[in-house]
Amino acid sequence: MNKEQIEAYFRDLQDRICQCIEAADGSGKFREDLWSRPEGGGGRTRLIEGGTILEKGGVNFSAVSGPLHPKMVTSLNVTEEVEFFATGVSIVMHPQNAWVPIIHMNVRYFELSNGQAWFGGGIDLTPHIIIPEQAKWFHQQVKASCDGFGTDVYTKYKTWADDYFFNTHRNETRGIGGIFFDYLKEDKAKTFDFVKSVGESFVPIYSHLMNANAAKPVTEQERNFQLLRRGRYVEFNLVHDRGTKFGLETNGRTESILMSLPPLASWEYMHDASGYPEGQQTLDLLKKGIDWLA
């Protein structure tokens, strides 16, 4: 396959995910912002706000090209002048109800004019309040998307996600992880099939979690804890997330990059969750290396 075929798949994936998420939400509708990049290419940012289930969500598609930015030249250790092409879909959902988790997915393809090309991406879940049975179910679904591509794929990329989605300044994981992978260059056709498997898993996973949790009653204590957990999500995205930092440093499209942030979040000095057992359990489970399938 060529880059045009990969781009076409990602464009169609955005369309299908938006349609299905609107159906699962019941009232929210995506609004689209078409944008172009002076150096080459552009994208479609789609945002849903004030829905029945989703307070804010974004599904972004982009296909951009042009000269490689100096910071990219350094990070990729490229010695010659090259052009680049990049395309992908990036998703973050922030629900109204504290029992519905935040979800993130990204699938992407990168190509250089010197012949180098690779895929990256992943999917991970950040419950405001961890429900162990649902955490296990989520990891079962993620593992199923990996199992056709090698017996060690889920385990390898699950460990990568644990290490990547980690707030080192808090010594806690962002959520319950999932899978994360980058710079996959071997067997382009098979890797693209794997990336498609991850992309196709999003709708059945998140629509199930939306439907399972959106009608649960929420107390003021649970809403307050949700806003605190959103604050930790913001901390990760602004302090540690490579994609966010890299995009802002290389003159990326700021509005699309910061789409991942929630509409409301809070911080509390020296927060003590001991008076809220579900919250304390969540904090106790924000660790690397948990076998959620056990």
Backbone as CSV, one residue per row, in Angstrom:
resi,resn,N_x,N_y,N_z,CA_x,CA_y,CA_z,C_x,C_y,C_z
1,MET,0.848,-1.196,0.000,0.000,0.000,0.000,0.886,1.249,0.000
2,ASN,0.337,2.367,-0.460,1.095,3.614,-0.494,0.487,4.611,0.504
3,LYS,1.115,5.778,0.608,0.675,6.750,1.608,-0.722,7.278,1.320
4,GLU,-1.102,7.338,0.048,-2.451,7.792,-0.292,-3.508,6.816,0.227
5,GLN,-3.232,5.532,0.148,-4.170,4.530,0.653,-4.262,4.581,2.178
6,ILE,-3.133,4.804,2.831,-3.129,4.910,4.287,-3.904,6.150,4.721
7,GLU,-3.663,7.258,4.049,-4.399,8.494,4.336,-5.902,8.291,4.158
8,ALA,-6.294,7.633,3.084,-7.713,7.399,2.812,-8.349,6.556,3.911
9,TYR,-7.620,5.571,4.410,-8.161,4.754,5.498,-8.391,5.600,6.747
10,PHE,-7.406,6.411,7.115,-7.539,7.229,8.315,-8.689,8.240,8.162
11,ARG,-8.836,8.793,6.985,-9.924,9.745,6.743,-11.283,9.050,6.936
12,ASP,-11.406,7.844,6.391,-12.647,7.089,6.535,-12.862,6.663,7.988
13,LEU,-11.793,6.299,8.689,-11.903,5.911,10.094,-12.470,7.065,10.915
14,GLN,-11.997,8.272,10.677,-12.546,9.432,11.385,-14.045,9.555,11.132
15,ASP,-14.460,9.431,9.873,-15.888,9.539,9.537,-16.709,8.524,10.307
16,ARG,-16.272,7.276,10.292,-17.056,6.204,10.905,-17.093,6.336,12.426
17,ILE,-15.979,6.715,13.037,-15.957,6.883,14.487,-16.883,8.018,14.910
18,CYS,-16.846,9.119,14.193,-17.720,10.255,14.539,-19.193,9.866,14.444
19,GLN,-19.565,9.158,13.395,-20.959,8.727,13.244,-21.387,7.834,14.403
20,CYS,-20.532,6.900,14.779,-20.884,5.952,15.838,-20.901,6.609,17.217
21,ILE,-19.993,7.543,17.457,-19.976,8.220,18.748,-21.202,9.127,18.884
22,GLU,-21.614,9.790,17.818,-22.850,10.581,17.863,-24.034,9.689,18.211
23,ALA,-24.099,8.509,17.612,-25.201,7.582,17.882,-25.171,7.119,19.336
24,ALA,-23.972,6.830,19.862,-23.861,6.364,21.244,-24.196,7.472,22.234
25,ASP,-23.838,8.712,21.907,-24.129,9.827,22.808,-25.621,10.152,22.828
26,GLY,-26.242,10.129,21.675,-27.675,10.328,21.612,-28.129,11.723,21.243
27,SER,-27.346,12.747,21.582,-27.761,14.118,21.243,-26.624,14.979,20.708
28,GLY,-25.397,14.696,21.118,-24.274,15.523,20.689,-23.948,15.353,19.216
29,LYS,-23.503,16.435,18.600,-23.110,16.430,17.196,-21.720,17.041,17.059
30,PHE,-20.905,16.441,16.218,-19.584,16.977,15.953,-19.668,18.205,15.054
31,ARG,-18.908,19.228,15.380,-18.706,20.340,14.448,-17.296,20.226,13.891
32,GLU,-17.167,20.578,12.632,-15.909,20.351,11.923,-15.184,21.662,11.645
33,ASP,-13.892,21.637,11.852,-13.017,22.758,11.523,-11.986,22.262,10.509
34,LEU,-12.144,22.679,9.265,-11.182,22.320,8.225,-10.024,23.304,8.272
35,TRP,-8.806,22.798,8.239,-7.650,23.682,8.300,-6.577,23.221,7.328
36,SER,-5.759,24.159,6.921,-4.655,23.843,6.024,-3.355,24.345,6.630
37,ARG,-2.288,23.725,6.220,-0.958,24.044,6.733,-0.163,24.707,5.613
38,PRO,0.367,25.905,5.837,1.077,26.615,4.765,2.177,25.788,4.110
39,GLU,2.878,24.961,4.888,3.982,24.163,4.349,3.494,22.974,3.535
40,GLY,2.225,22.579,3.755,1.690,21.449,3.000,0.689,20.635,3.793
41,GLY,-0.435,20.305,3.172,-1.433,19.458,3.796,-2.368,20.206,4.720
42,GLY,-3.071,19.449,5.562,-4.030,20.035,6.480,-4.784,18.951,7.221
43,GLY,-5.978,19.299,7.680,-6.710,18.310,8.449,-8.132,18.713,8.731
44,ARG,-8.811,17.830,9.480,-10.196,18.042,9.895,-10.264,17.809,11.400
45,THR,-10.453,18.885,12.148,-10.662,18.772,13.579,-12.162,18.711,13.826
46,ARG,-12.603,17.687,14.539,-14.027,17.543,14.853,-14.209,17.485,16.362
47,LEU,-15.103,18.328,16.864,-15.316,18.477,18.291,-16.784,18.274,18.623
48,ILE,-17.040,17.511,19.683,-18.390,17.325,20.193,-18.417,17.881,21.614
49,GLU,-19.407,18.720,21.935,-19.489,19.352,23.239,-20.937,19.359,23.719
50,GLY,-21.106,19.237,25.035,-22.430,19.363,25.615,-23.397,18.285,25.206
51,GLY,-22.901,17.079,24.960,-23.780,15.985,24.601,-24.450,15.374,25.818
52,THR,-25.249,14.363,25.589,-25.901,13.668,26.688,-24.883,12.953,27.563
53,ILE,-23.879,12.355,26.954,-22.852,11.606,27.682,-21.513,12.338,27.663
54,LEU,-21.173,12.948,26.545,-19.852,13.567,26.394,-19.902,15.061,26.691
55,GLU,-19.084,15.466,27.646,-18.941,16.891,27.927,-18.080,17.551,26.851
56,LYS,-17.070,16.800,26.406,-16.207,17.276,25.321,-15.483,16.084,24.726
57,GLY,-15.395,16.048,23.415,-14.636,15.002,22.761,-14.119,15.495,21.430
58,GLY,-12.993,14.968,21.020,-12.415,15.359,19.743,-11.948,14.150,18.957
59,VAL,-12.173,14.205,17.643,-11.678,13.182,16.723,-10.983,13.930,15.593
60,ASN,-9.679,13.902,15.590,-8.891,14.682,14.635,-8.292,13.798,13.544
61,PHE,-8.357,14.297,12.322,-7.639,13.677,11.196,-6.692,14.714,10.620
62,SER,-5.495,14.269,10.239,-4.566,15.171,9.559,-3.739,14.402,8.552
63,ALA,-3.311,15.120,7.529,-2.356,14.608,6.542,-1.507,15.801,6.134
64,VAL,-0.289,15.872,6.649,0.559,17.043,6.465,1.893,16.631,5.863
65,SER,2.540,17.591,5.226,3.808,17.299,4.552,4.629,18.570,4.453
66,GLY,5.896,18.409,4.062,6.778,19.550,3.880,8.180,19.265,4.361
67,PRO,9.006,20.293,4.436,10.380,20.112,4.929,10.368,19.662,6.389
68,LEU,11.304,18.833,6.744,11.407,18.336,8.106,11.867,19.455,9.034
69,HIS,11.111,19.697,10.104,11.451,20.744,11.069,12.797,20.421,11.729
70,PRO,13.611,21.449,12.032,14.920,21.198,12.656,14.853,20.315,13.901
71,LYS,13.817,20.484,14.733,13.697,19.641,15.924,13.455,18.185,15.537
72,MET,12.718,17.961,14.435,12.496,16.601,13.971,13.774,16.010,13.397
73,VAL,14.538,16.841,12.710,15.827,16.385,12.175,16.694,15.860,13.313
74,THR,16.729,16.620,14.418,17.532,16.226,15.573,17.002,14.955,16.220
75,SER,15.665,14.911,16.451,15.097,13.766,17.173,15.177,12.480,16.361
76,LEU,15.121,12.590,15.031,15.166,11.404,14.184,16.581,11.072,13.714
77,ASN,17.533,11.930,14.086,18.935,11.703,13.729,19.107,11.589,12.215
78,VAL,18.470,12.509,11.481,18.571,12.544,10.026,19.707,13.488,9.638
79,THR,20.560,13.051,8.737,21.725,13.861,8.374,21.519,14.638,7.077
80,GLU,20.607,14.167,6.216,20.395,14.852,4.942,19.104,15.663,4.974
81,GLU,18.930,16.561,4.003,17.688,17.321,3.894,16.608,16.414,3.310
82,VAL,15.478,16.315,4.011,14.402,15.439,3.555,13.054,16.131,3.733
83,GLU,12.089,15.650,2.986,10.696,16.042,3.158,9.991,14.958,3.974
84,PHE,8.892,15.327,4.633,8.151,14.333,5.394,6.679,14.354,4.999
85,PHE,6.016,13.236,5.286,4.567,13.117,5.160,4.069,12.395,6.403
86,ALA,3.011,12.917,7.020,2.453,12.284,8.214,0.938,12.346,8.154
87,THR,0.301,11.250,8.538,-1.157,11.216,8.561,-1.615,10.349,9.718
88,GLY,-2.808,10.637,10.229,-3.302,9.837,11.333,-4.600,10.373,11.897
89,VAL,-5.091,9.651,12.889,-6.306,10.023,13.625,-5.971,10.030,15.107
90,SER,-6.431,11.077,15.806,-6.190,11.202,17.235,-7.508,11.513,17.930
91,ILE,-7.765,10.820,19.048,-9.060,10.912,19.724,-8.860,11.055,21.231
92,VAL,-9.624,11.961,21.839,-9.748,12.025,23.294,-11.202,12.336,23.618
93,MET,-11.777,11.608,24.591,-13.160,11.805,25.006,-13.217,12.107,26.510
94,HIS,-13.911,13.203,26.866,-14.129,13.576,28.261,-15.631,13.544,28.541
95,PRO,-16.098,12.545,29.308,-17.527,12.389,29.546,-18.056,13.292,30.658
96,GLN,-19.373,13.427,30.697,-20.034,14.172,31.762,-19.975,13.405,33.071
97,ASN,-20.323,12.129,33.016,-20.497,11.299,34.202,-19.149,10.797,34.714
98,ALA,-18.932,10.926,36.020,-17.655,10.526,36.603,-17.383,9.031,36.476
99,TRP,-18.428,8.219,36.229,-18.233,6.772,36.116,-17.866,6.341,34.698
100,VAL,-17.997,7.232,33.731,-17.567,6.950,32.360,-16.104,7.376,32.237
101,PRO,-15.223,6.522,31.757,-13.798,6.869,31.716,-13.437,7.797,30.552
102,ILE,-12.335,8.483,30.721,-11.668,9.177,29.611,-11.015,8.110,28.737
103,ILE,-11.050,8.310,27.429,-10.333,7.392,26.543,-9.497,8.192,25.551
104,HIS,-8.378,7.622,25.174,-7.490,8.223,24.175,-7.085,7.151,23.171
105,MET,-7.099,7.520,21.909,-6.546,6.629,20.881,-5.836,7.475,19.835
106,ASN,-4.752,6.929,19.318,-4.024,7.581,18.239,-3.450,6.514,17.329
107,VAL,-3.664,6.669,16.037,-3.034,5.798,15.040,-2.432,6.706,13.974
108,ARG,-1.203,6.439,13.583,-0.511,7.397,12.718,0.530,6.695,11.840
109,TYR,0.865,7.393,10.757,1.869,6.910,9.809,2.775,8.072,9.464
110,PHE,4.078,7.807,9.373,5.074,8.837,9.091,6.007,8.321,8.002
111,GLU,6.326,9.173,7.050,7.182,8.771,5.923,8.142,9.897,5.584
112,LEU,9.396,9.530,5.307,10.414,10.487,4.887,10.767,10.250,3.425
113,SER,11.216,11.307,2.765,11.562,11.188,1.349,12.823,10.371,1.118
114,ASN,13.545,10.031,2.196,14.729,9.169,2.049,14.373,7.684,2.102
115,GLY,13.077,7.386,2.181,12.640,5.997,2.160,12.233,5.427,3.504
116,GLN,12.545,6.113,4.589,12.130,5.623,5.901,10.619,5.811,6.087
117,ALA,9.971,4.857,6.751,8.542,4.958,7.021,8.209,4.100,8.235
118,TRP,7.251,4.547,9.027,6.871,3.773,10.212,5.460,4.139,10.671
119,PHE,4.911,3.255,11.518,3.612,3.458,12.138,3.797,3.645,13.643
120,GLY,2.822,4.296,14.261,2.794,4.435,15.712,1.359,4.561,16.182
121,GLY,1.181,4.562,17.497,-0.161,4.762,18.023,-0.403,4.035,19.321
122,GLY,-1.687,3.775,19.586,-2.072,3.075,20.799,-3.457,3.489,21.254
123,ILE,-3.920,2.823,22.290,-5.208,3.132,22.905,-5.062,2.901,24.396
124,ASP,-5.580,3.845,25.201,-5.465,3.703,26.652,-6.681,4.325,27.315
125,LEU,-6.933,3.882,28.549,-8.137,4.272,29.280,-7.749,4.942,30.594
126,THR,-8.444,6.032,30.912,-8.214,6.756,32.159,-9.534,6.901,32.909
127,PRO,-9.895,5.887,33.693,-11.110,6.034,34.508,-10.903,7.082,35.598
128,HIS,-11.924,7.903,35.828,-11.852,8.797,36.983,-11.920,7.966,38.258
129,ILE,-12.768,6.936,38.226,-12.928,5.999,39.336,-12.789,4.593,38.739
130,ILE,-11.766,3.879,39.111,-11.489,2.579,38.491,-12.506,1.534,38.961
131,ILE,-13.114,0.860,37.999,-13.972,-0.291,38.251,-13.170,-1.506,37.766
132,PRO,-12.629,-2.324,38.676,-11.713,-3.397,38.265,-12.278,-4.321,37.194
133,GLU,-13.564,-4.663,37.281,-14.152,-5.564,36.281,-14.123,-4.939,34.893
134,GLN,-14.373,-3.626,34.822,-14.339,-2.946,33.525,-12.908,-2.754,33.042
135,ALA,-11.976,-2.572,33.962,-10.564,-2.489,33.577,-10.123,-3.799,32.945
136,LYS,-10.536,-4.910,33.543,-10.210,-6.218,32.977,-10.832,-6.373,31.608
137,TRP,-12.096,-5.994,31.452,-12.786,-6.111,30.163,-12.078,-5.282,29.094
138,PHE,-11.697,-4.056,29.450,-10.996,-3.197,28.494,-9.713,-3.857,28.009
139,HIS,-8.924,-4.388,28.918,-7.657,-5.017,28.515,-7.901,-6.288,27.711
140,GLN,-8.988,-6.987,27.986,-9.331,-8.147,27.157,-9.598,-7.722,25.715
141,GLN,-10.311,-6.617,25.538,-10.614,-6.138,24.185,-9.345,-5.668,23.463
142,VAL,-8.495,-4.979,24.189,-7.241,-4.504,23.595,-6.366,-5.687,23.204
143,LYS,-6.284,-6.669,24.094,-5.487,-7.864,23.787,-6.035,-8.568,22.544
144,ALA,-7.354,-8.628,22.416,-7.959,-9.277,21.251,-7.560,-8.573,19.957
145,SER,-7.396,-7.250,20.004,-6.978,-6.519,18.801,-5.527,-6.799,18.448
146,CYS,-4.760,-7.314,19.406,-3.332,-7.608,19.191,-3.062,-9.061,18.841
147,ASP,-3.946,-9.967,19.248,-3.615,-11.387,19.258,-3.348,-11.988,17.881
148,GLY,-3.899,-11.385,16.835,-3.644,-11.918,15.505,-2.279,-11.562,14.943
149,PHE,-1.479,-10.843,15.725,-0.219,-10.304,15.190,0.998,-10.745,16.010
150,GLY,0.808,-11.740,16.851,1.931,-12.268,17.618,1.542,-12.482,19.068
151,THR,2.087,-13.528,19.663,1.704,-13.877,21.029,2.225,-12.878,22.062
152,ASP,3.270,-12.126,21.703,3.856,-11.203,22.666,3.476,-9.748,22.417
153,VAL,2.649,-9.481,21.406,2.358,-8.097,21.011,1.661,-7.339,22.138
154,TYR,0.597,-7.916,22.687,-0.131,-7.219,23.759,0.782,-6.950,24.948
155,THR,1.505,-7.959,25.391,2.355,-7.804,26.575,3.420,-6.744,26.359
156,LYS,4.045,-6.768,25.197,5.108,-5.804,24.887,4.587,-4.381,24.850
157,TYR,3.465,-4.173,24.161,2.941,-2.813,24.016,2.176,-2.360,25.254
158,LYS,1.685,-3.304,26.054,1.070,-2.945,27.330,2.140,-2.391,28.272
159,THR,3.296,-3.039,28.314,4.404,-2.547,29.140,4.862,-1.179,28.669
160,TRP,4.910,-0.979,27.349,5.298,0.314,26.788,4.308,1.390,27.234
161,ALA,3.014,1.071,27.238,2.000,2.030,27.677,2.149,2.356,29.156
162,ASP,2.385,1.337,29.982,2.590,1.584,31.418,3.740,2.557,31.645
163,ASP,4.818,2.359,30.897,5.990,3.220,31.071,5.762,4.619,30.495
164,TYR,5.023,4.694,29.392,4.836,5.988,28.739,3.807,6.846,29.463
165,PHE,2.623,6.285,29.761,1.549,7.068,30.370,1.738,7.098,31.888
166,PHE,2.822,7.730,32.305,3.212,7.746,33.712,3.580,9.166,34.116
167,ASN,2.880,9.675,35.137,3.192,10.992,35.678,4.337,10.836,36.677
168,THR,5.557,11.007,36.209,6.709,10.775,37.084,6.705,11.729,38.275
169,HIS,6.213,12.946,38.078,6.212,13.911,39.187,5.162,13.569,40.239
170,ARG,4.225,12.657,39.909,3.226,12.177,40.871,3.483,10.721,41.274
171,ASN,4.381,10.088,40.555,4.664,8.663,40.763,3.395,7.829,40.622
172,GLU,2.621,8.105,39.568,1.403,7.341,39.308,1.149,7.281,37.813
173,THR,0.499,6.217,37.378,0.114,6.117,35.975,-1.041,7.070,35.689
174,ARG,-1.186,7.451,34.418,-2.283,8.348,34.037,-3.625,7.665,34.230
175,GLY,-3.684,6.375,33.988,-4.912,5.619,34.146,-4.572,4.145,34.259
176,ILE,-5.334,3.310,33.561,-5.072,1.859,33.616,-4.310,1.390,32.383
177,GLY,-3.796,2.328,31.592,-2.981,1.968,30.443,-3.772,1.371,29.313
178,GLY,-3.116,0.527,28.551,-3.651,-0.062,27.343,-2.469,-0.557,26.544
179,ILE,-2.306,-0.037,25.331,-1.104,-0.334,24.542,-0.573,0.951,23.927
180,PHE,0.728,0.967,23.708,1.406,2.087,23.058,2.531,1.511,22.216
181,PHE,2.714,2.052,21.007,3.784,1.570,20.131,4.223,2.708,19.219
182,ASP,5.456,2.631,18.762,5.974,3.683,17.878,7.133,3.117,17.058
183,TYR,7.440,3.796,15.960,8.565,3.449,15.075,8.505,1.994,14.613
184,LEU,7.302,1.508,14.282,7.164,0.151,13.751,7.442,0.196,12.251
185,LYS,8.563,-0.395,11.843,9.026,-0.268,10.464,9.034,-1.590,9.696
186,GLU,8.944,-2.704,10.400,9.055,-3.998,9.737,7.709,-4.426,9.146
187,ASP,7.746,-5.061,7.975,6.563,-5.636,7.339,5.424,-4.630,7.305
188,LYS,5.543,-3.689,6.383,4.615,-2.559,6.328,3.167,-2.993,6.215
189,ALA,2.868,-3.978,5.368,1.480,-4.413,5.170,0.908,-5.019,6.445
190,LYS,1.676,-5.880,7.110,1.194,-6.503,8.342,1.032,-5.471,9.453
191,THR,1.963,-4.533,9.528,1.865,-3.499,10.554,0.644,-2.615,10.320
192,PHE,0.356,-2.292,9.070,-0.827,-1.504,8.764,-2.091,-2.260,9.172
193,ASP,-2.115,-3.569,8.953,-3.259,-4.376,9.395,-3.409,-4.303,10.916
194,PHE,-2.299,-4.337,11.632,-2.343,-4.221,13.091,-2.892,-2.859,13.512
195,VAL,-2.403,-1.805,12.879,-2.880,-0.455,13.190,-4.383,-0.344,12.915
196,LYS,-4.832,-0.950,11.830,-6.265,-0.946,11.525,-7.044,-1.716,12.587
197,SER,-6.502,-2.818,13.085,-7.165,-3.582,14.130,-7.347,-2.733,15.383
198,VAL,-6.325,-1.969,15.737,-6.427,-1.070,16.893,-7.480,0.007,16.620
199,GLY,-7.432,0.609,15.434,-8.390,1.648,15.096,-9.828,1.169,15.117
200,GLU,-10.049,-0.033,14.625,-11.417,-0.572,14.570,-11.927,-0.972,15.951
201,SER,-11.047,-1.104,16.927,-11.474,-1.501,18.269,-12.110,-0.354,19.041
202,PHE,-11.896,0.873,18.596,-12.303,2.027,19.404,-13.808,2.084,19.640
203,VAL,-14.579,2.015,18.589,-16.034,2.194,18.721,-16.668,1.128,19.610
204,PRO,-16.420,-0.174,19.380,-17.048,-1.155,20.276,-16.604,-1.018,21.726
205,ILE,-15.352,-0.653,21.941,-14.877,-0.487,23.318,-15.566,0.705,23.984
206,TYR,-15.506,1.864,23.365,-15.985,3.044,24.083,-17.502,3.147,24.113
207,SER,-18.164,2.708,23.069,-19.624,2.745,23.101,-20.144,1.833,24.225
208,HIS,-19.490,0.689,24.447,-19.881,-0.194,25.544,-19.692,0.498,26.893
209,LEU,-18.559,1.146,27.093,-18.295,1.809,28.372,-19.213,3.005,28.588
210,MET,-19.551,3.714,27.512,-20.520,4.803,27.617,-21.874,4.260,28.074
211,ASN,-22.348,3.234,27.393,-23.673,2.683,27.692,-23.735,2.060,29.081
212,ALA,-22.629,1.475,29.531,-22.621,0.788,30.813,-22.633,1.740,32.001
213,ASN,-22.153,2.958,31.806,-21.916,3.832,32.949,-22.645,5.173,32.933
214,ALA,-23.133,5.604,31.783,-23.628,6.977,31.653,-24.852,7.279,32.490
215,ALA,-25.652,6.262,32.845,-26.878,6.502,33.612,-26.673,6.377,35.121
216,LYS,-25.461,6.067,35.555,-25.218,5.915,36.989,-25.317,7.269,37.697
217,PRO,-25.945,7.311,38.848,-26.018,8.578,39.591,-24.636,9.004,40.067
218,VAL,-24.416,10.307,40.118,-23.127,10.871,40.504,-23.315,11.821,41.675
219,THR,-22.587,11.605,42.739,-22.640,12.492,43.894,-21.694,13.677,43.688
220,GLU,-21.843,14.684,44.527,-20.941,15.832,44.463,-19.506,15.402,44.742
221,GLN,-19.341,14.447,45.650,-18.004,13.938,45.969,-17.372,13.270,44.760
222,GLU,-18.167,12.505,44.008,-17.658,11.828,42.816,-17.329,12.828,41.709
223,ARG,-18.153,13.856,41.544,-17.859,14.896,40.548,-16.571,15.632,40.911
224,ASN,-16.398,15.943,42.176,-15.181,16.637,42.593,-13.947,15.770,42.337
225,PHE,-14.071,14.466,42.588,-12.940,13.571,42.340,-12.661,13.477,40.838
226,GLN,-13.708,13.473,40.026,-13.549,13.468,38.577,-12.734,14.674,38.120
227,LEU,-13.043,15.849,38.658,-12.325,17.057,38.250,-10.865,17.007,38.688
228,LEU,-10.605,16.414,39.851,-9.214,16.258,40.292,-8.455,15.313,39.376
229,ARG,-9.103,14.203,38.980,-8.443,13.263,38.082,-8.232,13.894,36.697
230,ARG,-9.147,14.720,36.263,-8.923,15.456,35.014,-7.699,16.358,35.132
231,GLY,-7.511,16.944,36.312,-6.330,17.784,36.515,-5.049,17.007,36.319
232,ARG,-5.023,15.751,36.795,-3.838,14.922,36.594,-3.653,14.581,35.107
233,TYR,-4.767,14.437,34.405,-4.704,14.178,32.957,-4.060,15.374,32.257
234,VAL,-4.475,16.574,32.650,-3.886,17.788,32.077,-2.389,17.842,32.364
235,GLU,-2.009,17.506,33.595,-0.594,17.535,33.953,0.224,16.635,33.031
236,PHE,-0.265,15.421,32.812,0.476,14.524,31.925,0.597,15.106,30.524
237,ASN,-0.516,15.581,29.977,-0.501,16.034,28.588,0.386,17.247,28.385
238,LEU,0.471,18.116,29.369,1.277,19.330,29.208,2.722,19.152,29.665
239,VAL,2.963,18.221,30.574,4.314,18.069,31.124,5.085,16.940,30.442
240,HIS,4.405,15.817,30.157,5.112,14.619,29.724,4.796,14.142,28.313
241,ASP,3.626,14.445,27.796,3.240,13.869,26.509,4.138,14.382,25.387
242,ARG,4.818,13.464,24.718,5.777,13.859,23.678,5.082,14.523,22.498
243,GLY,3.919,13.993,22.125,3.218,14.546,20.979,2.773,15.965,21.203
244,THR,2.233,16.258,22.397,1.801,17.615,22.720,2.978,18.576,22.718
245,LYS,4.023,18.206,23.427,5.197,19.077,23.519,5.822,19.297,22.157
246,PHE,5.945,18.213,21.391,6.582,18.303,20.084,5.759,19.163,19.140
247,GLY,4.432,18.979,19.158,3.571,19.765,18.282,3.659,21.250,18.571
248,LEU,3.661,21.608,19.855,3.729,23.023,20.221,5.096,23.619,19.913
249,GLU,6.143,22.796,20.024,7.499,23.293,19.765,7.802,23.430,18.280
250,THR,7.044,22.739,17.430,7.334,22.746,15.994,6.257,23.475,15.195
251,ASN,5.600,24.428,15.857,4.617,25.267,15.179,3.447,24.454,14.640
252,GLY,3.026,23.445,15.408,1.833,22.692,15.051,0.582,23.517,15.281
253,ARG,-0.547,22.943,14.963,-1.812,23.679,15.092,-2.283,23.603,16.548
254,THR,-2.124,24.712,17.271,-2.329,24.723,18.717,-3.716,24.248,19.120
255,GLU,-4.767,24.744,18.463,-6.125,24.382,18.852,-6.361,22.877,18.737
256,SER,-5.838,22.282,17.673,-6.014,20.837,17.498,-5.191,20.047,18.504
257,ILE,-3.988,20.533,18.812,-3.123,19.851,19.769,-3.745,19.855,21.164
258,LEU,-4.293,21.008,21.575,-4.847,21.144,22.916,-6.297,20.682,23.002
259,MET,-6.820,20.131,21.922,-8.149,19.530,21.943,-8.251,18.455,23.015
260,SER,-7.134,17.844,23.382,-7.135,16.725,24.328,-7.460,17.151,25.758
261,LEU,-7.451,18.441,26.044,-7.658,18.900,27.411,-9.149,18.973,27.745
262,PRO,-9.515,18.677,28.993,-10.923,18.697,29.377,-11.453,20.122,29.496
263,PRO,-12.784,20.296,29.426,-13.349,21.639,29.535,-13.247,22.206,30.943
264,LEU,-13.272,21.322,31.945,-13.149,21.731,33.342,-12.231,20.743,34.059
265,ALA,-11.420,21.257,34.971,-10.558,20.409,35.788,-10.263,21.177,37.071
266,SER,-9.739,20.488,38.085,-9.433,21.188,39.330,-8.183,20.609,39.966
267,TRP,-7.620,21.400,40.861,-6.456,21.001,41.644,-6.734,21.360,43.099
268,GLU,-6.327,20.479,43.985,-6.529,20.711,45.417,-5.215,20.451,46.131
269,TYR,-4.787,21.396,46.920,-3.511,21.255,47.606,-3.558,20.089,48.597
270,MET,-2.612,19.157,48.447,-2.470,18.010,49.340,-3.793,17.260,49.496
271,HIS,-4.401,16.913,48.349,-5.690,16.220,48.384,-5.596,14.910,49.170
272,ASP,-6.554,14.692,50.057,-6.612,13.480,50.871,-7.860,12.697,50.493
273,ALA,-7.674,11.525,49.872,-8.815,10.724,49.401,-9.263,9.691,50.425
274,SER,-8.705,9.725,51.622,-9.016,8.686,52.607,-10.486,8.680,52.998
275,GLY,-11.168,9.812,52.849,-12.580,9.865,53.177,-13.487,9.402,52.062
276,TYR,-12.893,8.979,50.940,-13.674,8.522,49.790,-13.063,7.195,49.327
277,PRO,-13.581,6.070,49.812,-12.936,4.766,49.559,-12.731,4.446,48.084
278,GLU,-13.715,4.734,47.210,-13.547,4.445,45.777,-12.408,5.269,45.189
279,GLY,-12.271,6.503,45.661,-11.177,7.343,45.195,-9.836,6.825,45.663
280,GLN,-9.774,6.402,46.918,-8.519,5.872,47.439,-8.145,4.589,46.721
281,GLN,-9.135,3.747,46.420,-8.853,2.518,45.665,-8.286,2.852,44.300
282,THR,-8.852,3.859,43.648,-8.333,4.277,42.349,-6.879,4.696,42.456
283,LEU,-6.553,5.530,43.435,-5.176,5.982,43.602,-4.237,4.809,43.872
284,ASP,-4.721,3.826,44.630,-3.889,2.659,44.942,-3.617,1.800,43.710
285,LEU,-4.466,1.912,42.677,-4.315,1.085,41.478,-3.573,1.803,40.350
286,LEU,-3.146,3.021,40.565,-2.442,3.759,39.515,-0.954,3.419,39.562
287,LYS,-0.663,2.169,39.205,0.701,1.639,39.261,1.040,0.926,37.953
288,LYS,2.315,0.903,37.641,2.788,0.130,36.499,2.722,-1.359,36.814
289,GLY,2.581,-2.138,35.743,2.775,-3.570,35.868,1.607,-4.361,36.401
290,ILE,0.442,-3.735,36.585,-0.712,-4.499,37.060,-1.196,-5.415,35.937
291,ASP,-1.430,-6.675,36.268,-1.973,-7.627,35.303,-3.497,-7.549,35.387
292,TRP,-4.075,-6.692,34.560,-5.516,-6.464,34.615,-6.292,-7.679,34.115
293,LEU,-5.648,-8.586,33.423,-6.326,-9.771,32.905,-6.442,-10.868,33.956
294,ALA,-5.691,-10.738,35.043,-5.689,-11.799,36.062,-7.010,-11.807,36.821
